[in-house]
């Protein structure tokens, strides 16, 4: 699976990729701007997005994705409940909070038949 992971904490993102996403092709970007560029240039199966980013909030990206990439599977990956709730409200398909990233495989599997949100 080709994953775009929007996370501004580089060490955390690298650990997640090494421990839980090593069987996937993952591109990590730290900002909304970099995520927009990556989405415009590439074809991803899944977006994992944090809420609190250096250049804005992740729900902004999720809303834009629902317009530009309505079938893209999106997992909210914030460290706090309010951030994940905002990401889901914006259109995220599932939630896997940062303290539960050992369950990211289950979150990804739960989206196997998920057609996305319009």
ChimeraX attribute file (.defattr): number of C-alpha atoms within 10 A of each C-alpha:
attribute: neighborCount
match mode: 1-to-1
recipient: residues
	/A:1	12
	/A:2	15
	/A:3	19
	/A:4	23
	/A:5	22
	/A:6	25
	/A:7	26
	/A:8	20
	/A:9	14
	/A:10	12
	/A:11	10
	/A:12	12
	/A:13	19
	/A:14	15
	/A:15	12
	/A:16	16
	/A:17	18
	/A:18	11
	/A:19	12
	/A:20	15
	/A:21	18
	/A:22	11
	/A:23	11
	/A:24	11
	/A:25	12
	/A:26	19
	/A:27	16
	/A:28	20
	/A:29	21
	/A:30	19
	/A:31	22
	/A:32	23
	/A:33	13
	/A:34	13
	/A:35	22
	/A:36	14
	/A:37	12
	/A:38	16
	/A:39	16
	/A:40	11
	/A:41	9
	/A:42	10
	/A:43	13
	/A:44	18
	/A:45	13
	/A:46	20
	/A:47	25
	/A:48	25
	/A:49	32
	/A:50	28
	/A:51	26
	/A:52	18
	/A:53	16
	/A:54	13
	/A:55	11
	/A:56	13
	/A:57	18
	/A:58	28
	/A:59	25
	/A:60	14
	/A:61	21
	/A:62	29
	/A:63	18
	/A:64	14
	/A:65	23
	/A:66	19
	/A:67	11
	/A:68	13
	/A:69	18
	/A:70	16
	/A:71	17
	/A:72	22
	/A:73	26
	/A:74	28
	/A:75	27
	/A:76	29
	/A:77	30
	/A:78	24
	/A:79	16
	/A:80	14
	/A:81	12
	/A:82	11
	/A:83	20
	/A:84	26
	/A:85	17
	/A:86	19
	/A:87	29
	/A:88	19
	/A:89	13
	/A:90	18
	/A:91	24
	/A:92	27
	/A:93	25
	/A:94	20
	/A:95	23
	/A:96	22
	/A:97	20
	/A:98	19
	/A:99	11
	/A:100	11
	/A:101	17
	/A:102	15
	/A:103	13
	/A:104	20
	/A:105	12
	/A:106	11
	/A:107	17
	/A:108	19
	/A:109	10
	/A:110	12
	/A:111	16
	/A:112	9
	/A:113	8
	/A:114	13
	/A:115	12
	/A:116	16
	/A:117	16
	/A:118	12
